[in-house]
């Protein structure tokens, strides 16, 4: 079962430290046998130029104070990606997050019109918890949904067995979704609805438990989707996710095929009203 330990900062630092090998960090091994994966705490502290006791307190949740210079040093020591760096910033300085009303989600009329009227590619609007808030007819046809269905992307991906047949690269895309949920937990700390969703997924799917424990973080901005669609067959689509300005973590997603490709032909066929 997924555990919420109350020390997300420490957990994130531990998993990133465990994922970084001495060779990647430029630390000489000299044939020594290591009992733990990745780097030791003292090695990260040395790379970051901080004391081992201070770094240990960060991981153990005994300290959350982190200056700009220390933040930069730790991100470099752990070789964090841009998404991971932003995630660490949200965990280190949660007081800087803009608190917004978390009432019922509403999609702007102009955005809904643009997305629903989009042609040639599948387009959808994703809410702060991963709910599908809107989309064009091609987006719904691509995932076998009916227009107006309020489906949660994470729940649909992990708990609907048909998705593992539809998505050839299900593992990669599922990993990205978990990364999105990790970002959401930092953006929406202590949100009961988000906690309930993650707890439900962890209780019902071992793959979600496994991926959650790896603590991958990502915005899912660019991706490749390999479909084995029951109507039009195999397609390779390229995805782009964009944040919607002035909203609480809403995003749009666009899925399209390379012009002139066989996938583009199949996607056009799927958009046909005759199907």
N, C-alpha and C positions, 0 to 999 in steps of 0.2 A: 504494500500500500504506500502511496505517496505520503511523505512526511513533511510537515511545515515546522521547521525547527526554530523559527524566530531569530535566526542569525543568517540571513541570506547573504550578507556581505562576506562573512567567514566561509560559508559553504562555497560561494563563487570563487573566492581566492584559493581554497583547497583544491577544487576540481581543476582550475586552470594550472595550478602548480603540478598536480599529478599528471596532467596531459602534456607537459613540456619536458622533453628529455634533456639530460645533461649535454648531449651533443648539439641539440638545437640551441641551447642557451650558451654554448661555447665554453662549457666546463669540462676540463680534462678528467678522464676516468682512471687512467693508469691501471687498468685491469681489476679494480676493486669491485666486489660484489655488493649490490645495493638491495636492501630489504623492502624498500618502498618504491612504487612507480613514480616516475617524474623526479622533480627536484625536492630537496629537503628545505625546510623553512629557513634554515641558516643560510642556504645558498641563495634563495630569493632575496633575503635581507641584504646579503653582501652585494648582489647585483644591483639592488635598488639604493644602496648606500644608506640604509637605516639599521638600527640595532636589531639583533635577533629577538630580543625580548619585546620590543615594540611591534614587530611584525607578528609575533606569536599572539599578542593581545588582539590584533586585528582579526586574525583567523578564529580566535576563541570567543569573539564577541565582547571582549572586555574593554575595547576602545573603538570608537567610530570616528575619532578625530583624524582627519587627513588633510594636510595642506595641499595647495596646488602643486608644489614642487614634489612632494612625496607621491601624490597621485600620478604625476607624469613618470616618476622613476619606477613605480610599480608596474604601470602599463607597459613600459619598455622592458622591464625585467621579465615579465610574463609573456611578452610578445603578443599582446592582445590585439585583436582585429578592431576595426573602427566600431562595429556593432558592440563588441565586448567592452571597449573603452567607454562608450556611452552608457552601457548597462552598469558598469562599475561606478560611473559618476552618479547615476540615479540612486544606487545603493549607498554611496558614501555621503551624499548630500540630499537626502529625501526632502528636507525642508525647502529646497529650491524648486520642487515640482509645483506647477500651477494647479491649485485645487479648483476643480470645476464641479458643477452640479452633476450628480450621477443619476439623474432621473431617467425617464423613458427616452430611448434614443429616437432622434428624429433626423430624417434625411432632407436636406434642402431641396426645394422643388427644382431649381436649376440643375443641380447635380443629377437628380433622378432623371430629368428629361434628357440630359446629355448621355448618360449611361444607357438608358433604355433605348435611346435612338441611335446608338452606335451600331455600325454595320461592318461586316468584314472580319470582325474579331469578337470573341466572347468578352463581355464586360460585366463586372459585378461590383457591388458596394458591400464592404465587410465592416461590421460594427466592432466596438471595443472588446467584446468577448468572443469575436469570431462568428457572430450571427450574420447570415446573408440578409441584408436590408433592402436589396434591390438588384436588378440585373436585366440585361436584354434577353430576348428569346433564345439566342444562341448559347448564352451562358447556362440557362436552365436546361436546354437540350443536351449540352455537353455532359452535364452531371446527372441527367435523368431526373430533373426536378420539375415541379409544376410552378408556374408563375404565381407568386404570392406565398409560396412555402417559406416559413421562417425556420430555416435549417441552420444549425451550428456547424461550421466547417470542421472544427476539431472533433466533435462528437460523431459527425458523419464519416470522417476519415478513419477513426479508430474503431468505432462500434458498428459500422455497417459493413458486413463482409464483402458486399459487392464492390466496394471501393478498391479492394486489393486486387480484384480482377480488372477493374477499369483502368487503374494506374499501374503501368508496367514498372515504373520506378517509385513504387509506393514508399519504400523505406526512406529514400532521400526526401521526398515531399513530406512524409510524416515527421522526419527530423526537423525540417524547417518550421512546421507548425508548432512543434514543441518549443523551438527557439522563439517563436512569436509569443507563445504563452509565458515564457520566462521574461521577455521584455514587458509584457503586460503586468506581471506581478510587481515589477519595480515602478511602473507608471501608475498603477492602481493599488497601492499597498493596503493590505487589510480589507480588500473588497470582498464581501461575503459571497456575492454571485460568482466571482472569478474563482474563489477558493472552493466553492461547491462544485463547479465544473471540473476543476483539476482533480479534486478528490474522487468524483464520479469516474473520470477516465482512468485514474490509477487503480480504482477498485475493480474495474471491469476489463482491463486490457493489459496483459503482461508486457506487451511491446511498449505501451506508453510508460509503464513503470521503468523499464530499462532505459528508454530515451530520456526520461525526466532525470534519472540519476546521473546521467552524463553531463548535465548542466550546459547544454549548448545554447547559445544566444544568437539571435539573428532577426533582422527585419524582414526577411523573405522578399527583398526588393527585386531581385532578378532570379529567374529559375527556368528550368527546362522540364516540360511535362510530357511524358510518353504515355499516350492513351492506347488502349485496345478497346475501342468503342463497339458496343454490340450492334450498332446500326451501320456505321461507315468504316469500321476497322481501325487499323493502326495509324496514329498521327503523332508527329513531333511538334509540339507547340512551345512557343517562348512566352514566358510570363513576366509582367512588370507590375509591381505593387507601388502605389503612390499614396502618401498620407494626404488626407483632406484637411486643408488649413482651417483653423478656427473651430475644430471639433475635438471631442475627447476620444482620440485614438481611432477615429474612423479611417478607412483606407479604401481605395479603388484598386481593382485588379483587372488587368487586360491580358487575354491569351490569344495569340495569333500565330500564324504559320508564315514561313518564308515565302515571298511572292513567287508564283509559278511552280511551287513544289507540289508533290503528290499530296502532302498534308493539307496544303491550301485548297486543293481541289476537293478533298474529303470534307474539310471544314465548310466549304461553300455548299456542298451537298447536304450537310447536316442542317444548314440554315434554310434549306428549301422548304417552303410551306407545304409541299406535296408529301413530305415524309410523315 
